Amino acid sequence: MYLQQSKNQAGRIYLSFVQGYRKDGKVKHKTVEKIGYLDDLEKIYDDPIAHFKKLALERNLHVSPCHFKNEAI
């Protein structure tokens, strides 16, 4: 799982958690959780990117790779 930063046409940056996996030998990505716009999150957190990157790393430690193996995504 990692933190994805997506920019919309207006230039606002949106944060979300994304999980990478393989299906039929191809790499796929699934949005696990939508977090919100960076400018809104900066009102709540001093450094939202660092905060959510750390959270993604912590979540990776708690999720087994085989958790997604048999899951229909």
MMTF fields as JSON, N, C-alpha, C and O atoms, coordinates in Angstrom:
{
  "mmtfVersion": "1.0.0",
  "mmtfProducer": "UNKNOWN",
  "numBonds": 291,
  "numAtoms": 292,
  "numGroups": 73,
  "numChains": 1,
  "numModels": 1,
  "chainsPerModel": [1],
  "groupsPerChain": [73],
  "chainIdList": ["A"],
  "bondAtomList": [4, 2, 8, 6, 12, 10, 16, 14, 20, 18, 24, 22, 28, 26, 32, 30, 36, 34, 40, 38, 44, 42, 48, 46, 52, 50, 56, 54, 60, 58, 64, 62, 68, 66, 72, 70, 76, 74, 80, 78, 84, 82, 88, 86, 92, 90, 96, 94, 100, 98, 104, 102, 108, 106, 112, 110, 116, 114, 120, 118, 124, 122, 128, 126, 132, 130, 136, 134, 140, 138, 144, 142, 148, 146, 152, 150, 156, 154, 160, 158, 164, 162, 168, 166, 172, 170, 176, 174, 180, 178, 184, 182, 188, 186, 192, 190, 196, 194, 200, 198, 204, 202, 208, 206, 212, 210, 216, 214, 220, 218, 224, 222, 228, 226, 232, 230, 236, 234, 240, 238, 244, 242, 248, 246, 252, 250, 256, 254, 260, 258, 264, 262, 268, 266, 272, 270, 276, 274, 280, 278, 284, 282, 288, 286],
  "bondOrderList": [1, 1, 1, 1, 1, 1, 1, 1, 1, 1, 1, 1, 1, 1, 1, 1, 1, 1, 1, 1, 1, 1, 1, 1, 1, 1, 1, 1, 1, 1, 1, 1, 1, 1, 1, 1, 1, 1, 1, 1, 1, 1, 1, 1, 1, 1, 1, 1, 1, 1, 1, 1, 1, 1, 1, 1, 1, 1, 1, 1, 1, 1, 1, 1, 1, 1, 1, 1, 1, 1, 1, 1],
  "groupList": [{"groupName": "MET", "atomNameList": ["N", "CA", "C", "O"], "elementList": ["N", "C", "C", "O"], "formalChargeList": [0, 0, 0, 0], "bondAtomList": [1, 0, 2, 1, 3, 2], "bondOrderList": [1, 1, 2], "singleLetterCode": "M", "chemCompType": "L-PEPTIDE LINKING"}, {"groupName": "TYR", "atomNameList": ["N", "CA", "C", "O"], "elementList": ["N", "C", "C", "O"], "formalChargeList": [0, 0, 0, 0], "bondAtomList": [1, 0, 2, 1, 3, 2], "bondOrderList": [1, 1, 2], "singleLetterCode": "Y", "chemCompType": "L-PEPTIDE LINKING"}, {"groupName": "LEU", "atomNameList": ["N", "CA", "C", "O"], "elementList": ["N", "C", "C", "O"], "formalChargeList": [0, 0, 0, 0], "bondAtomList": [1, 0, 2, 1, 3, 2], "bondOrderList": [1, 1, 2], "singleLetterCode": "L", "chemCompType": "L-PEPTIDE LINKING"}, {"groupName": "GLN", "atomNameList": ["N", "CA", "C", "O"], "elementList": ["N", "C", "C", "O"], "formalChargeList": [0, 0, 0, 0], "bondAtomList": [1, 0, 2, 1, 3, 2], "bondOrderList": [1, 1, 2], "singleLetterCode": "Q", "chemCompType": "L-PEPTIDE LINKING"}, {"groupName": "SER", "atomNameList": ["N", "CA", "C", "O"], "elementList": ["N", "C", "C", "O"], "formalChargeList": [0, 0, 0, 0], "bondAtomList": [1, 0, 2, 1, 3, 2], "bondOrderList": [1, 1, 2], "singleLetterCode": "S", "chemCompType": "L-PEPTIDE LINKING"}, {"groupName": "LYS", "atomNameList": ["N", "CA", "C", "O"], "elementList": ["N", "C", "C", "O"], "formalChargeList": [0, 0, 0, 0], "bondAtomList": [1, 0, 2, 1, 3, 2], "bondOrderList": [1, 1, 2], "singleLetterCode": "K", "chemCompType": "L-PEPTIDE LINKING"}, {"groupName": "ASN", "atomNameList": ["N", "CA", "C", "O"], "elementList": ["N", "C", "C", "O"], "formalChargeList": [0, 0, 0, 0], "bondAtomList": [1, 0, 2, 1, 3, 2], "bondOrderList": [1, 1, 2], "singleLetterCode": "N", "chemCompType": "L-PEPTIDE LINKING"}, {"groupName": "ALA", "atomNameList": ["N", "CA", "C", "O"], "elementList": ["N", "C", "C", "O"], "formalChargeList": [0, 0, 0, 0], "bondAtomList": [1, 0, 2, 1, 3, 2], "bondOrderList": [1, 1, 2], "singleLetterCode": "A", "chemCompType": "L-PEPTIDE LINKING"}, {"groupName": "GLY", "atomNameList": ["N", "CA", "C", "O"], "elementList": ["N", "C", "C", "O"], "formalChargeList": [0, 0, 0, 0], "bondAtomList": [1, 0, 2, 1, 3, 2], "bondOrderList": [1, 1, 2], "singleLetterCode": "G", "chemCompType": "PEPTIDE LINKING"}, {"groupName": "ARG", "atomNameList": ["N", "CA", "C", "O"], "elementList": ["N", "C", "C", "O"], "formalChargeList": [0, 0, 0, 0], "bondAtomList": [1, 0, 2, 1, 3, 2], "bondOrderList": [1, 1, 2], "singleLetterCode": "R", "chemCompType": "L-PEPTIDE LINKING"}, {"groupName": "ILE", "atomNameList": ["N", "CA", "C", "O"], "elementList": ["N", "C", "C", "O"], "formalChargeList": [0, 0, 0, 0], "bondAtomList": [1, 0, 2, 1, 3, 2], "bondOrderList": [1, 1, 2], "singleLetterCode": "I", "chemCompType": "L-PEPTIDE LINKING"}, {"groupName": "PHE", "atomNameList": ["N", "CA", "C", "O"], "elementList": ["N", "C", "C", "O"], "formalChargeList": [0, 0, 0, 0], "bondAtomList": [1, 0, 2, 1, 3, 2], "bondOrderList": [1, 1, 2], "singleLetterCode": "F", "chemCompType": "L-PEPTIDE LINKING"}, {"groupName": "VAL", "atomNameList": ["N", "CA", "C", "O"], "elementList": ["N", "C", "C", "O"], "formalChargeList": [0, 0, 0, 0], "bondAtomList": [1, 0, 2, 1, 3, 2], "bondOrderList": [1, 1, 2], "singleLetterCode": "V", "chemCompType": "L-PEPTIDE LINKING"}, {"groupName": "ASP", "atomNameList": ["N", "CA", "C", "O"], "elementList": ["N", "C", "C", "O"], "formalChargeList": [0, 0, 0, 0], "bondAtomList": [1, 0, 2, 1, 3, 2], "bondOrderList": [1, 1, 2], "singleLetterCode": "D", "chemCompType": "L-PEPTIDE LINKING"}, {"groupName": "HIS", "atomNameList": ["N", "CA", "C", "O"], "elementList": ["N", "C", "C", "O"], "formalChargeList": [0, 0, 0, 0], "bondAtomList": [1, 0, 2, 1, 3, 2], "bondOrderList": [1, 1, 2], "singleLetterCode": "H", "chemCompType": "L-PEPTIDE LINKING"}, {"groupName": "THR", "atomNameList": ["N", "CA", "C", "O"], "elementList": ["N", "C", "C", "O"], "formalChargeList": [0, 0, 0, 0], "bondAtomList": [1, 0, 2, 1, 3, 2], "bondOrderList": [1, 1, 2], "singleLetterCode": "T", "chemCompType": "L-PEPTIDE LINKING"}, {"groupName": "GLU", "atomNameList": ["N", "CA", "C", "O"], "elementList": ["N", "C", "C", "O"], "formalChargeList": [0, 0, 0, 0], "bondAtomList": [1, 0, 2, 1, 3, 2], "bondOrderList": [1, 1, 2], "singleLetterCode": "E", "chemCompType": "L-PEPTIDE LINKING"}, {"groupName": "PRO", "atomNameList": ["N", "CA", "C", "O"], "elementList": ["N", "C", "C", "O"], "formalChargeList": [0, 0, 0, 0], "bondAtomList": [1, 0, 2, 1, 3, 2], "bondOrderList": [1, 1, 2], "singleLetterCode": "P", "chemCompType": "L-PEPTIDE LINKING"}, {"groupName": "CYS", "atomNameList": ["N", "CA", "C", "O"], "elementList": ["N", "C", "C", "O"], "formalChargeList": [0, 0, 0, 0], "bondAtomList": [1, 0, 2, 1, 3, 2], "bondOrderList": [1, 1, 2], "singleLetterCode": "C", "chemCompType": "L-PEPTIDE LINKING"}],
  "groupTypeList": [0, 1, 2, 3, 3, 4, 5, 6, 3, 7, 8, 9, 10, 1, 2, 4, 11, 12, 3, 8, 1, 9, 5, 13, 8, 5, 12, 5, 14, 5, 15, 12, 16, 5, 10, 8, 1, 2, 13, 13, 2, 16, 5, 10, 1, 13, 13, 17, 10, 7, 14, 11, 5, 5, 2, 7, 2, 16, 9, 6, 2, 14, 12, 4, 17, 18, 14, 11, 5, 6, 16, 7, 10],
  "groupIdList": [1, 2, 3, 4, 5, 6, 7, 8, 9, 10, 11, 12, 13, 14, 15, 16, 17, 18, 19, 20, 21, 22, 23, 24, 25, 26, 27, 28, 29, 30, 31, 32, 33, 34, 35, 36, 37, 38, 39, 40, 41, 42, 43, 44, 45, 46, 47, 48, 49, 50, 51, 52, 53, 54, 55, 56, 57, 58, 59, 60, 61, 62, 63, 64, 65, 66, 67, 68, 69, 70, 71, 72, 73],
  "secStructList": [7, 3, 3, 3, 3, 3, 3, 7, 6, 6, 1, 7, 3, 3, 3, 3, 3, 3, 3, 3, 3, 3, 3, 6, 6, 3, 3, 3, 3, 3, 3, 3, 3, 3, 3, 3, 3, 2, 2, 2, 2, 6, 6, 6, 7, 1, 1, 2, 2, 2, 2, 2, 2, 2, 2, 2, 2, 2, 2, 2, 2, 2, 1, 7, 4, 4, 4, 6, 6, 1, 7, 7, 7],
  "xCoordList": [0.851, 0.0, 0.902, 1.956, 0.459, 1.225, 0.285, -0.906, 0.834, 0.074, 0.185, 1.282, -0.953, -0.957, -1.409, -2.366, -0.7, -1.053, -1.505, -0.732, -2.764, -3.323, -3.708, -4.291, -3.376, -3.702, -4.882, -4.869, -5.912, -7.048, -6.79, -5.743, -7.727, -7.528, -7.374, -6.71, -7.968, -7.857, -6.529, -6.205, -5.756, -4.454, -4.46, -3.416, -5.62, -5.69, -5.162, -5.412, -4.433, -3.848, -4.735, -5.094, -5.083, -5.933, -5.103, -4.337, -5.249, -4.502, -5.399, -6.567, -4.838, -5.561, -4.56, -3.403, -5.028, -4.224, -4.516, -5.674, -3.454, -3.586, -2.809, -1.703, -3.412, -2.771, -2.419, -3.27, -1.182, -0.757, -0.846, -0.581, -1.216, -1.307, -1.141, -1.145, -0.995, -0.874, -2.099, -2.605, -2.569, -3.686, -3.357, -3.135, -3.329, -2.987, -1.642, -1.469, -0.699, 0.644, 0.796, 1.889, -0.273, -0.21, -0.342, -1.05, 0.349, 0.276, -0.99, -1.266, -1.749, -2.989, -2.906, -2.082, -3.758, -3.829, -5.279, -6.166, -5.506, -6.855, -6.817, -5.988, -7.716, -7.831, -8.466, -9.584, -7.742, -8.209, -9.021, -10.044, -8.547, -9.215, -8.934, -7.793, -9.969, -9.82, -9.639, -10.406, -8.613, -8.289, -8.838, -9.56, -8.506, -9.009, -8.014, -6.926, -8.415, -7.555, -6.455, -6.68, -5.263, -4.088, -4.299, -3.943, -4.869, -5.041, -5.996, -5.821, -6.993, -7.894, -7.19, -7.38, -6.378, -5.674, -4.58, -4.238, -4.022, -2.992, -3.555, -2.797, -4.87, -5.518, -5.582, -5.716, -5.487, -5.602, -4.232, -3.966, -3.364, -2.054, -0.951, -1.083, 0.139, 1.281, 1.885, 2.167, 2.082, 2.639, 1.812, 2.19, 0.687, -0.195, 0.449, 0.119, 1.347, 1.983, 2.836, 2.757, 3.642, 4.467, 3.591, 3.882, 2.528, 1.623, 1.004, 1.005, 0.474, -0.21, 0.754, 0.394, 1.98, 2.99, 3.351, 3.506, 3.486, 3.783, 2.631, 2.861, 1.408, 0.234, 0.173, -0.174, 0.503, 0.522, 1.576, 1.336, 2.732, 3.791, 3.339, 3.584, 2.683, 2.174, 1.131, 1.112, 0.275, -0.748, -0.109, -0.617, 0.993, 1.689, 2.231, 2.288, 2.623, 3.165, 2.08, 2.382, 0.818, -0.287, -1.059, -1.943, -0.753, -1.481, -0.58, 0.529, -1.056, -0.313, -0.437, -1.522, 0.631, 0.544, -0.482, -1.088, -0.675, -1.63, -3.068, -4.002, -3.263, -4.607, -5.318, -6.531, -4.575, -5.16, -5.093, -5.657, -4.414, -4.164, -5.442, -5.567, -6.378, -7.599, -8.801, -9.925, -8.555, -9.643, -9.983, -9.086, -11.242, -11.683, -11.657, -12.415, -10.787, -10.641, -11.119, -11.085],
  "yCoordList": [-1.164, 0.0, 1.235, 1.262, 2.238, 3.466, 4.661, 4.512, 5.834, 7.069, 7.605, 7.871, 7.761, 8.297, 9.759, 10.115, 10.586, 11.994, 12.219, 12.041, 12.612, 12.841, 14.303, 14.888, 14.885, 16.282, 16.351, 15.708, 17.139, 17.288, 18.442, 19.086, 18.705, 19.74, 21.132, 21.986, 21.371, 22.672, 22.819, 23.903, 21.725, 21.778, 21.367, 21.397, 20.983, 20.538, 19.108, 18.288, 18.822, 17.507, 16.709, 17.176, 15.485, 14.599, 13.417, 12.841, 13.051, 11.935, 10.717, 10.837, 9.55, 8.302, 7.188, 7.269, 6.134, 4.942, 3.978, 3.727, 3.437, 2.538, 1.257, 1.293, 0.123, -1.181, -1.725, -1.781, -2.123, -2.75, -4.263, -4.818, -4.925, -6.377, -6.875, -6.085, -8.173, -8.775, -9.618, -10.321, -9.535, -10.354, -10.81, -9.992, -12.104, -12.682, -12.167, -11.921, -12.007, -11.574, -10.083, -9.62, -9.332, -7.884, -7.147, -7.591, -6.025, -5.214, -4.368, -3.693, -4.416, -3.642, -2.804, -3.07, -1.798, -0.945, -0.778, -0.663, -0.765, -0.571, 0.508, 0.461, 1.481, 2.499, 1.853, 1.341, 1.879, 1.271, 2.279, 1.938, 3.526, 4.565, 5.936, 6.262, 6.717, 8.101, 8.955, 8.847, 9.811, 10.597, 12.013, 12.459, 12.722, 14.083, 14.972, 14.542, 16.233, 17.206, 17.699, 17.945, 17.836, 18.24, 19.585, 19.74, 20.56, 21.884, 21.846, 22.615, 20.973, 20.821, 20.108, 20.462, 19.104, 18.338, 19.15, 18.881, 20.143, 21.004, 21.852, 22.356, 22.018, 22.755, 21.906, 22.435, 20.588, 19.66, 19.146, 19.044, 18.823, 18.232, 19.211, 19.936, 19.218, 20.077, 19.659, 20.503, 18.358, 17.814, 16.581, 15.46, 16.773, 15.649, 14.543, 13.371, 14.885, 13.865, 12.942, 11.72, 13.508, 12.695, 11.867, 10.699, 12.47, 11.765, 10.543, 9.459, 10.698, 9.599, 8.585, 7.417, 9.006, 8.041, 7.118, 5.911, 7.689, 6.896, 5.941, 4.783, 6.411, 5.572, 4.422, 3.299, 4.687, 3.637, 2.59, 1.393, 3.033, 2.106, 1.232, 0.026, 1.832, 1.067, 0.049, -1.076, 0.428, -0.496, -1.653, -2.774, -1.391, -2.454, -3.519, -4.699, -3.099, -4.039, -4.944, -6.03, -4.514, -5.27, -6.084, -6.853, -5.94, -6.653, -7.729, -7.449, -8.933, -10.056, -10.037, -9.757, -10.323, -10.352, -11.364, -11.158, -12.451, -13.458, -12.999, -13.655, -11.903, -11.362, -11.055, -11.236, -10.599, -10.201, -11.312, -11.171, -12.404, -13.443, -14.054, -14.206, -14.401, -15.05, -14.109, -14.536, -12.839, -11.879, -11.444, -11.132, -11.422, -10.931, -9.416, -8.779, -8.859, -7.391, -6.855, -5.645],
  "zCoordList": [0.0, 0.0, 0.0, 0.636, -0.724, -0.771, -0.872, -1.147, -0.647, -0.734, -2.154, -2.644, -2.805, -4.161, -4.123, -3.434, -4.876, -5.017, -6.453, -7.394, -6.612, -7.943, -8.068, -7.155, -9.212, -9.452, -10.416, -11.466, -10.055, -10.969, -11.937, -11.867, -12.829, -13.855, -13.253, -13.842, -12.105, -11.443, -10.704, -10.221, -10.615, -9.964, -8.504, -7.853, -7.974, -6.58, -6.491, -7.373, -5.418, -5.212, -4.264, -3.183, -4.695, -3.923, -3.441, -4.214, -2.173, -1.607, -1.434, -1.065, -1.705, -1.485, -1.237, -1.649, -0.549, -0.342, -1.484, -1.816, -2.083, -3.224, -2.933, -2.394, -3.3, -3.132, -4.503, -5.391, -4.678, -5.923, -5.798, -4.732, -6.88, -6.885, -8.318, -9.262, -8.47, -9.8, -10.083, -9.209, -11.327, -11.775, -13.194, -14.086, -13.385, -14.684, -15.189, -16.382, -14.273, -14.635, -14.882, -15.207, -14.736, -14.951, -13.619, -12.715, -13.517, -12.311, -12.361, -13.353, -11.281, -11.159, -9.889, -9.014, -9.796, -8.615, -8.216, -9.061, -6.91, -6.396, -5.328, -4.418, -5.437, -4.405, -3.189, -3.257, -2.071, -0.834, -0.027, 0.566, -0.013, 0.775, 0.175, -0.152, 0.037, -0.407, 0.836, 1.793, 0.815, 2.009, 1.909, 2.801, 0.84, 0.672, -0.04, -0.426, -0.207, -0.883, 0.047, 1.231, -0.517, 0.251, 0.93, 2.098, 0.23, 0.832, 2.028, 2.974, 2.003, 3.152, 4.299, 5.463, 3.973, 5.002, 5.678, 6.83, 4.98, 5.576, 6.704, 7.533, 6.752, 7.849, 9.116, 10.219, 8.953, 10.075, 10.524, 11.721, 9.555, 9.835, 9.426, 8.44, 10.202, 9.859, 8.517, 7.666, 8.335, 7.1, 6.713, 7.053, 6.006, 5.718, 4.879, 5.061, 3.978, 3.146, 4.012, 3.878, 4.891, 5.783, 6.719, 6.977, 7.222, 8.135, 7.467, 8.051, 6.255, 5.592, 4.976, 4.824, 4.616, 4.181, 5.334, 5.148, 6.528, 7.714, 8.008, 8.356, 7.873, 8.108, 7.098, 7.465, 5.843, 4.819, 5.163, 5.007, 5.627, 6.017, 7.181, 7.183, 8.17, 9.31, 8.864, 9.362, 7.942, 7.44, 6.672, 6.707, 5.983, 5.257, 6.209, 5.864, 7.39, 8.362, 8.929, 9.424, 8.867, 9.447, 8.415, 8.791, 7.122, 6.073, 5.493, 5.038, 5.514, 4.95, 3.432, 2.923, 2.686, 1.215, 0.705, -0.347, 1.444, 0.988, 1.229, 0.768, 1.931, 2.17, 0.851, 0.742, -0.136, -1.399, -2.451, -3.536, -2.139, -3.133, -3.687, -4.902, -2.846, -3.291, -3.332, -3.593, -3.075, -3.051, -4.476, -5.259, -4.807, -6.117, -6.09, -5.359, -6.888, -6.899, -8.208, -8.429]
}
